[in-house]
Amino acid sequence: MPKPCPKEFREDVVRVARNHEPGGTLEQIAADFGVHPITLSKWLRRAETEEGATSAMPSAKRS
């Protein structure tokens, strides 16, 4: 089993994928960072889920 990527790396890749230029593909972004496209898709879904959970929490509990 491959070693997990650091959280900061995953966050950077997700940020780039979300802000990619028109015409750019997730497959190309994944290749640029050396990850599998399916892995990138999973990271994007996980980030959306985590952000949804964070925004649903009362502000007092987020700190």
Secondary structure by P-SEA (a helix, b strand, c coil): ccccccaaaaaaaaaaaaaccccccaaaaaaaacccaaaaaaaaaaaaaaaaaaaaccccccc
